[in-house]
């Protein structure tokens, strides 16, 4: 009996987890950098790196967007929101380097260390975006009743807008906390 209960709980958890992540799309894009020295690689990163929404060029960038929708139904004097769908689209832009023949093994190792640290940092941005999508879903579901459908629709839009502002702030704080990844190893190149 205990085994069946645990299996049922595990299945339920898997379904809930799938629901929370089913709407997450991660697209990886790459830009090529060239060079035979660390200085040449750094110059290409500085010249070719993606430009963030704030206009600042960096070594990588994670862009995210949350779309949401729901149904509104009048029930007596109330309006009910249901069938919430929250979609998260994430695009991670990363550098790619194909070492030319004859490049020293220590430069290849340095690049590998750098690119691993850079991906780890950008994965942190992806995790924050996932949390934002989950928070949008949580808050929409928590505020699913109102006196009029127009008022409820406006309140839900304001709720989502507030979550997006909050999590954009968290993204910025993450960059400050990690010095844009440099505190975690991206400063080696």
C-alpha positions as CSV (number, residue, x, y, z in Angstrom):
1,X,0.0,0.0,0.0
2,X,2.8,2.4,0.9
3,X,4.6,1.6,-2.4
4,X,1.4,2.4,-4.4
5,X,1.0,5.7,-2.5
6,X,4.6,6.7,-3.2
7,X,4.2,5.8,-6.8
8,X,1.1,7.8,-7.1
9,X,2.7,10.8,-5.4
10,X,5.8,10.5,-7.7
11,X,3.5,10.3,-10.8
12,X,1.5,13.4,-9.6
13,X,4.8,15.3,-9.0
14,X,6.0,14.4,-12.4
15,X,2.8,15.7,-14.0
16,X,2.9,18.9,-12.0
17,X,6.6,19.3,-12.9
18,X,5.9,18.7,-16.6
19,X,3.1,21.3,-16.5
20,X,5.4,23.8,-14.9
21,X,8.1,23.3,-17.6
22,X,6.1,22.2,-20.6
23,X,5.8,25.8,-21.9
24,X,9.5,26.5,-21.7
25,X,11.4,26.8,-25.0
26,X,15.1,27.4,-25.0
27,X,16.8,28.3,-28.3
28,X,20.6,28.4,-28.5
29,X,22.2,30.8,-31.0
30,X,25.9,31.1,-31.6
31,X,28.2,33.7,-33.1
32,X,31.6,32.7,-34.3
33,X,34.8,34.3,-32.9
34,X,38.2,33.8,-34.4
35,X,41.7,34.1,-33.1
36,X,44.9,32.3,-32.2
37,X,45.6,34.1,-29.0
38,X,43.6,35.1,-25.9
39,X,43.9,38.7,-26.9
40,X,42.5,38.1,-30.4
41,X,39.6,36.1,-28.9
42,X,38.9,38.9,-26.5
43,X,38.9,41.4,-29.3
44,X,36.4,39.4,-31.3
45,X,34.2,38.9,-28.3
46,X,34.2,42.7,-27.7
47,X,33.5,43.4,-31.3
48,X,30.9,40.7,-32.1
49,X,29.2,39.9,-28.8
50,X,25.4,40.3,-28.6
51,X,23.9,43.6,-27.6
52,X,21.4,43.3,-24.7
53,X,18.1,45.1,-24.6
54,X,19.8,47.9,-22.6
55,X,22.2,48.6,-25.4
56,X,25.2,47.1,-23.8
57,X,27.4,44.6,-25.7
58,X,28.5,41.5,-23.8
59,X,30.1,38.1,-24.3
60,X,26.6,36.4,-24.3
61,X,23.0,37.2,-23.7
62,X,19.9,35.5,-22.6
63,X,16.7,37.1,-23.9
64,X,13.4,35.9,-22.5
65,X,9.7,36.6,-23.1
66,X,6.6,35.4,-21.4
67,X,3.3,35.2,-23.1
68,X,0.1,34.3,-21.3
69,X,-3.6,33.9,-22.0
70,X,-6.7,32.8,-20.2
71,X,-10.4,32.4,-20.7
72,X,-12.9,34.7,-18.9
73,X,-16.4,33.4,-18.1
74,X,-19.3,35.3,-16.5
75,X,-20.9,33.3,-13.7
76,X,-23.8,35.2,-12.1
77,X,-22.4,38.5,-10.7
78,X,-18.8,37.3,-10.9
79,X,-16.2,36.7,-13.7
80,X,-14.0,33.7,-13.5
81,X,-10.6,33.4,-15.3
82,X,-9.6,29.8,-16.2
83,X,-7.5,27.8,-18.6
84,X,-4.3,29.8,-18.0
85,X,-1.5,29.2,-20.4
86,X,1.9,30.7,-19.7
87,X,4.6,30.3,-22.4
88,X,8.3,31.1,-21.8
89,X,10.5,31.6,-24.8
90,X,14.3,31.9,-24.1
91,X,17.0,32.6,-26.6
92,X,20.6,32.2,-25.3
93,X,23.2,33.7,-27.5
94,X,26.7,32.3,-26.9
95,X,30.1,32.6,-28.6
96,X,31.6,29.7,-30.5
97,X,35.3,29.2,-31.3
98,X,36.8,26.6,-33.6
99,X,40.5,26.5,-32.7
100,X,42.7,26.9,-35.8
101,X,45.4,24.3,-36.3
102,X,48.4,24.8,-34.2
103,X,46.8,26.7,-31.4
104,X,48.4,25.8,-28.0
105,X,46.5,23.3,-25.9
106,X,46.5,25.7,-23.0
107,X,44.5,28.3,-25.0
108,X,42.0,25.6,-25.9
109,X,41.7,24.6,-22.2
110,X,41.3,28.3,-21.3
111,X,38.5,28.7,-23.8
112,X,36.8,25.6,-22.5
113,X,37.0,26.9,-19.0
114,X,35.7,30.3,-20.1
115,X,32.8,29.0,-22.2
116,X,31.7,26.6,-19.4
117,X,31.7,29.5,-16.9
118,X,29.8,31.7,-19.4
119,X,27.2,29.0,-20.1
120,X,26.8,28.5,-16.3
121,X,26.1,32.2,-15.9
122,X,23.6,32.3,-18.8
123,X,21.9,29.2,-17.4
124,X,21.4,31.3,-14.2
125,X,19.4,33.9,-16.3
126,X,17.4,31.0,-17.8
127,X,16.5,29.8,-14.3
128,X,15.4,33.2,-13.2
129,X,13.2,33.4,-16.4
130,X,11.7,30.0,-15.5
131,X,10.9,31.3,-12.0
132,X,9.2,34.3,-13.5
133,X,7.0,32.1,-15.7
134,X,6.1,29.9,-12.7
135,X,5.3,33.1,-10.7
136,X,3.1,34.4,-13.4
137,X,1.2,31.2,-13.5
138,X,0.9,31.1,-9.7
139,X,-0.3,34.7,-9.4
140,X,-2.8,34.4,-12.3
141,X,-4.3,31.3,-10.7
142,X,-4.5,33.0,-7.3
143,X,-6.5,36.0,-8.7
144,X,-9.0,34.1,-10.9
145,X,-12.2,35.8,-9.7
146,X,-13.6,39.3,-10.1
147,X,-16.8,41.3,-10.1
148,X,-16.6,42.2,-13.8
149,X,-14.6,40.5,-16.6
150,X,-13.1,43.8,-17.8
151,X,-11.9,44.7,-14.3
152,X,-10.5,41.1,-13.8
153,X,-8.7,41.2,-17.1
154,X,-7.1,44.5,-16.3
155,X,-6.1,43.3,-12.8
156,X,-4.5,40.1,-14.2
157,X,-2.6,42.2,-16.8
158,X,-1.4,44.5,-14.1
159,X,-0.4,41.4,-12.0
160,X,1.7,40.0,-14.9
161,X,3.3,43.3,-15.6
162,X,4.3,43.6,-11.9
163,X,5.9,40.1,-12.0
164,X,7.8,40.9,-15.2
165,X,9.2,44.1,-13.7
166,X,10.1,42.2,-10.5
167,X,12.0,39.5,-12.4
168,X,13.7,41.9,-14.8
169,X,15.0,43.5,-11.6
170,X,16.1,40.0,-10.4
171,X,18.0,39.5,-13.7
172,X,19.8,42.8,-13.3
173,X,20.6,42.0,-9.6
174,X,22.0,38.6,-10.7
175,X,24.3,40.4,-13.1
176,X,25.5,42.8,-10.5
177,X,25.9,40.0,-7.9
178,X,28.0,38.0,-10.3
179,X,29.7,41.0,-12.0
180,X,28.1,39.8,-15.3
181,X,29.7,36.3,-14.7
182,X,33.2,37.6,-14.1
183,X,33.0,36.6,-10.4
184,X,32.4,33.0,-11.6
185,X,35.2,32.6,-14.1
186,X,34.3,34.5,-17.3
187,X,37.0,37.0,-16.6
188,X,39.8,34.6,-17.6
189,X,39.7,35.5,-21.2
